[in-house]
């Protein structure tokens, strides 16, 4: 995006899944880059031609949304407002690494941890990979709870998202959907091979389309993960278009009533590819009884099939929230209860010791 502030342009970009901003003259000549505090996500930069200053927000995994004032005449940025939090953001570090997927594609991934967290720590790997949605650094108190306990958070920028434009999105949808799963599996392999996590200490998490991701990769590589959380996931890939908003997802998933698409969907549909006789990780599925985006029937069918199969002794359970939906607008008390349950489950099966 671009905006006119004072007599100059502010141009904002997404570069390697993080925010970048530049100050330019009206003819396009670069004046300077706008200094952002660290790896993160910035938004705003609005203004008018007669006002030389603008305001923007900045946040990251351990930095709550903070407001900065920026003067286009002097190029000076200063902190205007930052919420008070019960931890020091300076105690945490965010690194960005790049790893190689199955077909050689270079994939970015964020790794977040407290500075004193040792190597080989229990880790949650999060992914989405769909619908042109970019996974940029964002602040979430639930994730901070995990990091404060000594866990590591990894967020992989999978194909199917919008991190690198239309080609990146196209590379992870329809007949190329398997690339998303390959990218995520390669992320897990990278975390263990580089001693960021360790065998038996890696949990995975995804929501909605990301819940589909978790179900698919647990079927494809059950040996890689210690635990998984599939939240409000699309689990039945041959009936998703028959309920509520599902008919709008065919641009990413294809049409189940078309033979070629049906055959492709059946290769990864979580509900249809559960392997009996194979040792699975511990799995917790979460949904809500009035989710009208991804109907809870997806989660009900998936967990029922998983429990009916012979998948080892680790638990496969479902958490069903009452009087709730897909997640947006959920009251704080419900969020606290939900993630207390879920992250305690992941901690149990990755060996993370919890303290009050």
N, C-alpha and C positions, 0 to 999 in steps of 0.2 A: 504494500500500500504506500501511498504518497500523500503528503499534506503540505499546504502552503502556510508557513508560520513566519511572520515578519516579512522579510524580503528574501527568504530562502526556502528551500524544499527539505523536508525530512522524508527519507525513503526507508521503509522498513522491509526486511527480508526474513525468510526462514532459511537458514544455512546450516546444513547437517543437523536438522531437527532442533535448532535453538535460534533464539532471536538475534538479529543483527540490525543495526540502524546507522544511517549515514546522513550527514548534512551536506547539501549540494546547493550551488548557485542556481539561479533560474535557467541558465543555459545548460545545466547538467554537470558542470565541473564540480569535482569532489572538493569540499572544504576540509572535512575531517570525518572520521567515524565517531559515533556517539558512544561514549564509554558506558558500558553496562557493568554492574558490580561483579558479575561472575557468569558462569553458564546458567542460563535461565530463559524465562519467557517474559517479553515486554509487550505492552499494548497501550494504545492511546495516541499520543503525538498529535492531537488535534489542535486547532488554533485558527487564526485569521491573518489576513495580510497586514493588518495594522498592529498586531501584537507580537513582539519579538520573543515571547516565552511560551512554552508549552508544558504540559504535565503528562507523565506516563507512569504506568504501574510496572513493577518488576517483581517476579517471584521465582523461586526455584524449589527443589525438593525439601530443603531445610530453611528456606527463607520465605516467611509469610508475605502476601501481597503488600508491597510498599510503594508509596507514591513519591516520585521524583519531579523536581522542577528543573527545566532546561531552558537556557537562554541561547537563542540562535545567533545573537550578535556576538556574544563572548565565547560561546561554546562551553559554558560552565554548567555542570549538573550538580544539584544538591538534593539531599534527602529532605523531603517535605513532611512525610508522615510514615510511621511504621508501627504496626500493632505491637503491644507488649506480649511476649510469650514467655513461658516458664522454662526456657532452655536457651542456650547460647548457640545461634546458628554457626558461629565460628568453630564449634566443636565438631562439625560435620564436613565431609569433603565429597564433592561430586566430580567424578572423572568420566571422560568419554573415551571409549575404546572402539576399534573397528575389528570385526572378525569376518571370516570367510564362510559363506554358506555352501551347501552341497554342490551347487553348480558354479562356484567360484565368485559369486556376487559378494561385494563388500557391504557389510551391514553395520550400522552404528548401534552402540548400546551404552546406556548410562549405568554407572555403578556408584551407588551412594552408601556411605557408611560413616559411623563415628570414627574419628581419627585414631582412637586407641583400639579399634576392633581388630582382632588378630586375623591372619590368613586362615583360609579354610573354614570360615564361619557359616552358620546356618543362613541360607539365602532364599529370598523370594524373587523369582524371575517373573516379571509381568509382561504381557503382550496383548496386542489387539489385532492388527494386520487386516484392515478392511475398510471399505466405504470411503476411501480417500481421507481418512481421519488421521492426523499427525499426533504422535505421542511426544509432546514437548515437556520440559521440566515444569511440574506443577506442585504446589504445596498441598499436602493432605495430612492432617493430624493423625489419622490412623496409621499412615506409614511411619510417622515420627515415633509412634509408640513401639513399632517393631525395631527401628533403628536405635532407640534409647536402650532397648534390652540387649543390644549387642549384635543384632541381626544385620544383614546386608540386603539392600534393595537393588535389583538390576531391572532396567526397562529397555527392552529391545525394540528398535525401530524397524519393524518387519515390512516386507513388501505387502502391497495391498493398502497401505496407508498413503498419506499425502506428502510425506517428508521430502520427496524429490519430484513432485509433480505427477502429471498424468501417466507417464510411462511406469513410474513406481507403483501407482495404483493398479494399472493394467497388468503388471507382472504378478499380482497376487489375487486375481479374481478369475471367475469362470474356469476355463480349462487349466489355468495356471495357479489355482488355489493351493495346490500341494507345495508351491514355493514358500507360502506362509509357514506351513508346518516344518518344512526343511530349515527355514531361517531360525525358527524358535528352537528346534532340536539342536542346531549348530551352536546357538547361544548357550544352551545348557552344557554342551560338551566343552565349550570355551571356558566357562566359569569353573568347571572342575579341573580341566587340564592346566589352567593357570593359577590354581590354588586360591581362587577367590572364594569358592565354596569347596565342597568335598563330596565324595560319594556318600549317599545316605543323609546329606544335609541340604539338599536342593529341593525347594518347594516351588510350585508354579501357580500362577493366578491369572485369571482373565474374566472379563465381564461381557455379557451379551454375545456379540460376534467373538469376543475373546473367550467366552465360555465354550463356544464351539471349538476354538483353538485348543483349549485344555483337554476337552474330551477326545479330540482327534489325536493329539500327541501322546496322551496316556495310552491309547490303543496302539500307536505305532512304536513307541519306545518306553514301555512300562519299566524297563530296567534302569532308566536314566534318572528318574525322579523319586524322591522319598515321599512326597505328598503333593496333592493338587487341590486347588479350589476353583471350581467352575461355577461362576455366578450368572444367574438368569440367562443361561446359554441356549443357543439354537442347536438342538441335539438330534432332531429327526429331519434329515435333509431332503426327504422325499415328500413331506407333508407340510413343510414350513409355510408354503404359500396359501394354505387353506384357512389360516387363522389371522384375525386382526390385521396388523400392518405387514404381515409376511409377504403379501403379494408385491410389495414395493422393493423387496430384496433381490428380485430376480436379476437385476443388473450386475450384482456381485456373485450370486450363487448359480444363476441359470434357471431354466424352467424344468421342473420335475416331469412335466408331461411331454417333454421332448426327449427322444431316446438317447441322443448323444449326451445331453446334460444329465439325464438320469443315471447313466452308466458312470459318468464322472463323479456325481454326488455320492453314489454308492461306494466309491473307493475310500471315502474318508468320513462318511456320516457316523458320528460318535455312537449313536444308538445301534446301528447295524454292524459295527465292526468290533464289538467287544469280544475278546479272545478268552474263551473258557480254557482252563488248564494252564494258565500263565499267571505268574506272580505279579500282582499290580501294586502300585503305591497306595498309601492311604488317600482316600478321596472324600472331600466334603463338597456337596452341591448346595447352593443357596438359591432360593427363589422366594416369591411372595404370592399369596393366594389371589390377589387381584391385579397381577401384572398384565396389562393389556397391550404391551409391546411384544414381548416374547412370552407367550402364554405358558403358565407353569406346567402344563402337560408335557412340554419338552423335558423338563427336569424330572418330573414324576416317572415318565417312561424310561429315561436313561438310568436313573438310580435303581429302578426296579429290575431292569435287565442286568445291571452291574451286580446287584445283590444276588440275583438268581444264578449267575455264572460262577464257575469255580476260579476265583482270582486271588486265592491266598488268604492269609489270616488278618491282614491289615484292614481296618474298618472302611466301609463305604457307606456314608451317611448323608442325609439331606436335612437342611435347616430351612423351614418354611415360615416366613414372616407373615403375620396376619395383618389385615387392613393396611397393606402397603402395595406398591407397584414396582416399576422397573428400577427405581432408585432415586430419581430426581425429586427433590423436595422432601426427602425422608427426614423426620424429626431427629434432632441430635441424640435424644435418649435411645431411639431405635438404632442409630448408627453405632453408638457406643456398645450397646448390647450385642449387635450383630458381629462387630469386629473383635470384641472380647472373645466371643465363641470361636470365630474362624481363626484368628491368629493364635489363640491358645492351642487349637487343634494342629495348626501348622508347626508351632513351636514344639509340641509334643513329639511329632514325627520327624523333625529335623534335628532334635537334640538341643534346642535353644532353652537355656535355663532362665525362667522368668523370675523377676523380683518386683516387689511392690514399689 
